[in-house]
Amino acid sequence: MNKHLIAFEVKKFAKRRKNLVIISLLFISIFLIFVLLNGLQSGETDTKIMNYEHNISSIKQSLENLPGDDTPELNSIRESYNEELDLLESQINAIRNDDWRKQLAIQIQLDENIIHDINSEKVIGGEPVHIIEARIIQNQELINLDIEPVHPIIETEGIHFAKNIVGLTTSVLGFIIIIFIMGDTLSVEFERRTINLLLTQPISRSSLLLSKTLIAIIFPAIIICLICLLSIF
């Protein structure tokens, strides 16, 4: 392969304004995706807090509706309600402080209380016990291994966001970029009739085609690497 021919193709690609515009739009799109996903994460956090606040409001209403009798049964119910209130309020604080370990620990305690109530026939319906038990095991394992749970689709931190973005750019979008670059590289040569000048040089047609193909592959690969680094940053 003629290295001077490759260098010549690189210079032409870098000077082509259309290619620079496409690359700029691609990086701007990554930033916009990041902003969108970050907004979705904030919305998901707000929804969690609203759900817990709704549960707290319902429990407080149930406490107010309890008879004022001082019997062992009612005292047990009040104690159970107050314990759940403390856990839910602690869970809201953990979410606001982004303390995922505490969130998991509280969720385990809430799930264990639900299983206890189901076994004691205090609760009818809801999630099956085996699903709750599986969630307890999973959350406990995450705590033990010190692994923060993430949402695989809307995650915007580090390698998770980079994985999603690179997956996007190497799928249909990446295929389109390669086709566009290669097609544009060839079409510009014919439009400006510079291909005739190249063909008069002592360069084989196979070398010429190979150099353009390499440029069409190498530049998208470099772009994807830069996207990966930007995404992690």
N, C-alpha and C positions, 0 to 999 in steps of 0.2 A: 504494500500500500504506500502510495506517495504521500509523505508527511506534509509536503508543501501544499498539496492539493487539499488535504484535511484542514490545514491552517487557513487556506484561502476560503474554504466553505464556512469555517467558524467566523471569520471576519464578516463575510457577507450576511450570515445569520444574525450576528450581533448588531449590525448596522441597519437591519430591516426594521423599520418602525412598527410595522404590524405585529411582529413577533414580540417586541418589547411591550406593546400595549396588551397583548394577550397574557403575557406573564404577569404584568402589573394587575390586570383584572383578576387573575387567578389568586394572587396573594390578598387582594382586597376581599375576594369572596371568602377566603379562609378566616379573615378577621371578622367579617359579618356573620359567618357561621358560629364563630366563637361567642360573639355578642348574643346571638339568638339562643344558643344552648345555655349560656350563662343566665339569661333571662328565664329560660324554662326551669333551670335548677332553682332559681329564687322562687319561682311560682310553686314548684313542688314543695319546697320548704315551708312556704306560707300555707299551703294546703294541709300539710301535716299538722302544723300548729293549730290551724282552724279546727281540724278534726278532734285533736286532743282537747281544745277549749270547749268544743261542743259536748264531748264526753264529760268534762268537768261540770259543765252547766247541768247536764242531765242527772249526774250523781247528786249534786247539791239540791236539785229539785226533789229527787227521791228522798233525800235526808229530811227535807222540810215536810214531806208528806207522811213520814213515819209517825205512828202514834207516839204520844209522849210517855207511854208506860215504861217503867224501869224494870223490864224483865230480862232474863238471861238471853232469850232468843233475839229480842230487839237490840240489846247491847252488842251482841255478836254481829248483827247486821250493820249497826253503826260503826263498829270497829273495822269491819271489812270495807265499808264505803270510805271511811277516813283514810285507811291504808292505801286504797286505790287512788284517792285524791292526791295524796302525797306523791305517789309514784308518777301520776300524770303530770303534776306540776314540775316535778324533777325532770321528767322527760322533755317538757317544753324548754326548760332552762338548758338542758343538754343540747337540744337542737339549735337553740340560739347561740350557744357557745361553740357549736361545731365540735362537740365532744362525742365522737362516734363510739368510743369504748363504753362510756356511760349510757349512751342510748341503747346499745346492745344488752348491757347488763340489766337495765330497767325493763326492756322488752322481754327478756328471759323471765324476770320476776312476774311481770304481768301475765305471760303465757302460763307460768306455773300456777298462778292463782286461778286462771280460767280452768285449767285441768282439774284443780282441786274442787272448784265449784261444780264442774260437770260430774265428777265422781261422787260428789256429795248430793247430787241431784238438786242443786240450787239453781242451776242454769239448764235450760232446755234449748236445743238447737245450736246454731252457730257453726263454726268450723269443726270438722272431724278431729278427734283427739290425735290421730296419727299424724295429721298435717301440723298441728301445733307442736307435737313432740319433735317432729323433724326440724321445725324452725328453731326450737330450743337447742337441739344438737348442733345445727349449723351455726347459730350465733355464738354458742360457746366455743366452737372450734375456731371461729374468726378471732375471738378474743384471745384464745390460747396461742394462736399463731401470729397475733398482732397484724392481722390483715384488715385493712379498712374496706368495707363493702362499698361498691360503686355501681352506678347505673351505667351499663355498657353503651347505651345509645346517646345519652345527653351529658356524659362526663366531659369536663373541660380541663382536667388537670393532667399535665405531663404525658406519659406514654399512652394513656388511654385515649386522649384527644388525638394524638399523633396517629395512633392505630386507625381510628375512624377516618381521619382525613386522608391518610395514605391509602386506605382501602377504597375510598371514593375516587381518588385520582388515578389509581391503578386499575380501576374497573372500566366501565364504559367511558367515563370522562377521559381517562388516560389514553384509551384506544383512539378516541376522537382527536385528541391533541396530536398524537403521533401521525395519524392520517393527514390532519390539516397541515402540519409542519412539512411532511414529506411532499404532499401535493403542492403546497405553496412554494416549496423550494424548486420544484420542477417547473411549475407554471410560470413563475417569474422569469426563469431562464428563457422560456419560449416567448413570453410577452415582450421582453426587452431584446430578444434575439441574441442574447449573449451566449446561448448554447452553440451558435454557429462558430463563434470565436473559440470556445473551448474545444470544439471538435477539430479545429484546425491545428491544435496543439498536439505534441507527441504523447498523447494520453489515450490509453485504451478506453473504449466505451464502458467496459465492465468496471474499470477503476473509477471512472466518473460516477457511474450509478452506485457503486459500493460506497464511495465517499459521501454521497448525498443520503444514502440509506443510514450510514453510521451517524451522520449529523441528526437525522430524524429520530434516531433512537437515543443517542447520547444526551442531547439537550433535554428531552423530557425526563430522562433518568436523573440528570443534575437538578432539574426543577423539583422532582419528587423528593430528592435528598434535602434540598433547601426547605421544602414544605415540611418535611419531617422535623428538621431542626427548629423551624419557626413554631411548629405545633407544640413541641416539647417546651420551648421557651415560653 
